[in-house]
Amino acid sequence: MKTFKFISICALAILSFNCSKNDDNSETSINDLETLILGNWKLESRTLNGEAVELDCLNGLSTIVSFDDPVFSFDVDFNDGNGCADVPYNGNYSIDENRIVINTPFSDDPSIWTILNIDETSFQRISTSLDDDVTINTYQRF
């Protein structure tokens, strides 16, 4: 019985020291997101339901987003019939946990960007449509 208790205590001690810091908090903190998101970002890739989407004039070929607290700038691509055109607009944004809440001049409802991950060079955001289509956009700092 003493041997069993000894082994149990040793096992418990080993397990209690075996966790990494990343296990305790895998989410990026609000302060980190507020700091890391600042700057200019270019859309690098997009997936729809796990499948790669070719970037063209209609879906972000040269989309640039900029965050300069509290101002958000977005250059939107679209095909104007003569090729790619760029329409810039500005709005304000705020951070709410792992979400960026963007108020734009085009809608009374804010746009919500849910951030999957972010570091000094890239970030990914995820969105789900009303039809349950899942889009993941990857941006690179430039």
C-alpha positions, 0 to 999 in steps of 0.5 A: 500500500505504501508503494502504491501511495508513493507511486501515485504521489510521484505521478501526480507531481510529474503531471502537475509540472508537465503542462506548458504555458500555452495550455493555460491560455491558447487565446491571444489576449485582448492587449496582444490583439490591440497591439499586433493588429496595428498596421497594414495588411494584405489579403494573401489567401482565402478558403471557402469550406476548406477549399482554396479560392483563387483571388481575383477582382471579385474576391480580394485580389489586392485587398488591403486593410489598415488598422490605426486605432481607432480608424480602420481603412479598407481598400475593396476590389471589384470588377467595374466592367473594365477590369479591377477597380479599388474602392477605399473606405474608412470606419472605426473599430474596437476590440472585443475578446478575439473579435474586431468590431468594425463600424462602416459607412455602408451599414448600421450593423457592424462587421465582426471579424473573428480572429483565429490567430495573429502574430507579428507577420500574419493573421487569420479571420474566420466568418460563417455565412447564413448558409453555413459556409465558412470562409478563412482569410489570411493576411500578411503584414506589409 
